[in-house]
Amino acid sequence: MSNRIARLDALPRLSLIVEPTPLHAAPRLSAALGGPGLWFKRDDLVPTAFGGNKVRALDLVIADALQKRADTLVTGAGILSNHVRATAAIAARADLKCISVYWGAPPRRAEGNHRLAAMLGADIRFTGDADRASVDIGLEQAAAEVRGGGARPYVIPRGGACPLAALAHALAVRETLDQCAALGVSPKCVIMAVGGGATLAGWLLGTALFSASWRIEALTVSRPASEVVTRARLLAAAGAELIGATIDTDRAPFRVHEGFIGEGYGVPSCEGQEAIEATARAEAIFLDPVYTGKAMAGYRRLCLRGEYAGIDDILFLHTGGAPALFTSGAEPS
């Protein structure tokens, strides 16, 4: 085993991912699309706080916070954030306080992930500014307040996009490769939604570390593709540096697709809703309207255009997000 992989394995973690999340075939959906064999990597079935790949990332991130003797987690995003919900849940489980900063103004009622974060005891604050970057200022202010009160904050960047999160997703690559080998499946392409970029960064890093032969295709649900590519490369490089590795992401086989965000981040799209319903009816797998629904909408359109002709198997990364289905905003307007 190389020193860099040994360093990766030596990182402290909470062991929230007790066993590999399932790899499920989706033959009915594959047949409906007339495309390659489709497999779902079911990170939505992580058995903690409605699951999702944000829990996978926090397995390392909050372990680091505990090692540094923090007593208060400070993070934020939008009110539909899976990351904030997961952070609040794991904070409660670890006897840590949690401050959650959302951009914008408080809604008339708390729903979905927002409601769950409140239920979990998070100290919820709103910036009053619709600019997502206002959360970054809010995190600094909250951390300063915590320090001023004599406590020890640990700031997790907006949406959880940080180098440790990327390393957690790199570990998911090894987990998935082992599952594929056991099943005799060789996906030539991995499809995923990308927002803040940590998941994509981790899969780029893991693909390099563990010599995976697939290419990665991400569908942006939040930012322009050019910004996503830059963020993912920076996060992958920063994660690699933590374990003494270097990767050349300029040569990494990946692509970021645009055109599926709809009216904006967190705003359900008609095409995304159609993809959610088609997936549920074919496979009894529920996608979410913020991330995976839009990614599946993109995959369906690209597949019907013949983009994946000649490929036998494709892996779709299901990153979770089910609580967003149970909000008044889950349907496109």
N, C-alpha and C positions, 0 to 999 in steps of 0.2 A: 504493500500500500504506500502511495506517495505521501510525503510529508504534508502536502497541502490538504489531502483528503483526511489524513489523521488529525490535522488541526480543525477541519470542519466537523469531524465526529466528536472532537473534544469540547466543542462549544457547550456551555451550560444550557440546559433546556428544562422545561416543566414536564415533558413527556405527555403532552396532551394528545399526541397522535400515537395511540397505544399500538395500533396495527395499521397496515396499509388500508387506505380508503379503496373501495371496490373499483374494479374495471368492468363495466357492463357493456355488452354488445347491444346495438340498436338496429336489428335487422329490418323491422317494419319501417322505421324512418329512413333507413338507407334505401329500401326499395321504393319508397314514395318519391325520393329525390332522384332515383336512378343513378346514384353516384357510388363512390367507394364504400366498402364496409366501414361503418361508423361505430366507434367505441367512446364511451363516456368515462372519464376519470372523475369519480364521484366525491370530490372534496366537499360537496354539499352534505355528505353523510358523516363528516367529522363529528364525533359524539360529545360536543361541548357547545352549549349556548346557540343552538340552531346551526352550528357548523360553519362551513365555508373556509376558503383558503386564508382568510384573515386570522383565523385561529391558528393555522399552521405557522404563520409568520410570528404571531405573538408568543408562540411556544419558546422561541429564542429571545425575542425582544424583552418580554417581562421577566424571563430568567435573568437576563442581564441587569434589569432594574433591581431585582432582589439582591443580586450579587453586589450591586453598588449601594445597597442599604437604603434605597429610596422608599418613601412611605406614601407618596402620592403620584399617580400617573396623570399626565396632562396631555390630552390629545384632542383632535377635532376633525371635522369635515362637514358634509351636508346632513340634513336630518334623516335621509335614507341610508346613512352610512352603515355598512356591515362592520367596518373596522371599529367604529365607536361602540356599537352594541357588543362586539366581541371583547373589546378592551374593558368595558364596564363589567362584563360577566367574569372575566378572569381576574380582574382587580378584586371583585367581591370574594371570589374563591380564595384569593391569596391574602385576604385581609389588608388590602391596600385601598386608599382613597382614590377616587377617580374624578377628574374635572374634564367635562366634555364641552368643547367649544364648537358651536355651529355657526355657519355664516347666515346672514339674513335676520329676519324677525321671527319671533315665536309664532307658530301656526295656531289656529283656533283650538285645535285638539291634537294631542300627541297620538301618533299612530305608528304601526310598524316598528322599525328599529328604534325610532325616537322614544316610543312608549316603553320598549323593553329596556333601553338605557336608563330611563327614569325609574322603572320598576326595580332595577338592579342597584339603585342608590347613587347613581352618578350625579355630581353637582353640575347641572346643565346650564350653559350660558349661551347667549346669542350675541353676535357682533353688531347686529343692526345694519349691516352693510352687505349688499347682495354680491359683492366681489368675493370670490372664493379665497383670494389671498388675504382677506381680512382675518381669516382663521389664524394665519401665521403670527400676526400681531397679537391676536387674542391669546395664543399659547405663551408667548413671551410675557405678556402681562400677568397671566395666571401663575406662571412659574415664579415670577418675581414676588407675587403676593404670597405664595407658599413659602418661599425662602424668608420673606419678611416676618412670617409667623413662626419661624424657627423649625419648619419642617423641611423635608428633602424631596423635591420634585424630580421626576424623570419625564422629560418631554419626548413624546413620540410624534414625529412629523405628521402633518396633515395626511389623513388616509392611510397612515402607517408605512409610507414609502421611505424606507431606509435600508442601509446595507445589510443589516442583520436579517431583515425580512427577505431580501434577495437570497441570502444564504439558506434560509429555511426552504425556499422554493427550489433551490438547487438540490437540496436533499430529496425533494419530491420527485425530481427527475430520476434519481437512482432508484427510488421506490417503484416508480412506474416502469422503468426498464426491467427491473426484476420481475414484475408482474407480467409484462409482455413476454419475457423469455419463458416463464412458466406456462403461459397460455399458447405459446407458439405464434404470437402475433407480432408483426413488424410494421408499425405505422410509419409511413413516409412523410407524414405531415401532422403537426400539432396545431389545432385551432384554439384560440383563446380570446377573451375580451381583454382590453387593456385600458386602464384609467391612469393611475398615478405612475405605473411603470415597474413596480417592484416585482410583480409576478413574472412579467416578461423578462426582466433583468435576471431573475433567478433561473428561469428556464434557459436563457442564453448561457449563463454561467454553468449550470448543471450539464447542459448539452456538451459544452467544451470539456468540463472536468471528467465526465463519464463516457466521452466518445460516442455519444448518440448519433445515429445516422439520419435522423429526421430533419426536416426544415420546420421552422416555426412561422405561422401566419397569425398575426394579431389584428383584431378589429377594434379600432379606437372608439370608445364610447364617451370620451370626455374632451380630448385635446386634438389639435391638428397632428397629423402623422409625423411631421418633421420634429415637433416638440416631443412627442412620445419616443421617437428613436433616440433623440439626444438624452432624455431622462433615463431611458433604459440602459443605454451604454454607460452613462456615468454611474448609475447604481450598480451595474454589473462589475465595473472596474473597482468601485469602492468596496463591494463585497469580496471580490477576489483579493484585494489588498489585505483585508482582515485575516486571511488565511495564508498569506504569503504567495499568492498565485498571480499570474498575469494572463489576460486573455485578449485576443485580438477580435473585438466585436465587428470590426470592419469586414472581416471575412466570415462572420457567422451567417449561416443560412436562415435569414429571417426577413420578413416583410410586414409592414403595417398598412392595413387598408383603411381608407376613409370612406365616408358616404353613408354611414349607418347610425350616426349620432341622433339624427332627427332634429327636433327643435332645441335640443340641448341636453347636457348631462343631467341624469335623473328624471328627465321628462319622457314618459313612455311614448313609443312610436307605434303606428298602426302595423308596420312591417314586423316590428319586434313582437307585438301582441299575437300576430298570426303565427309567428315562429313558436311562441310559447304554447299556443293551443295545439299546433300540429305535433309538437314534441310530446305534449301530455297525452294526446289522443292515441298516438302511435306507440309510446313506450311507458306511459304513466310516470314520466320524469318531468318535474316542474322546474322550469327555468325562471329567471327573475326579470323584471322589466328594465332594470338599470344596466346590467352587465350582460349576462348570458343570453337573454332574449334577443338583444340587439346583435350579439356575436353570431347567434344561430341564424338570424335574419340575413346577415352578411354571408355566412357560409352557404345558406340555401341559394341565394342569388348567384354567388360565384360558382357553385356546383352546377346550377342549371345552365350557366354560360359555358360549361365544359372546362372550367379551370383545373379540375382534378381528374380529368380523363387519364387513364393509364395507371392510376394509383389504386392499389388493392385495399389498403386500410388507412383510415384517418382517426386521430385521437382528438376528441373535443374535451377541453378542460372545463368541468362544471365547478365554478368557484363559489356556488351557494347564493344566498340572498333571498331565500324564501319569504322572510317577513315583509319584504316590499310588496308581495302579492296581496297582502291584507291591509291595504291602505286605500283611501278614497282616490288617491292619485295613480292607482295601478293601471287604470284604463286610459288610453290616449283620448285627448279632448277632441 
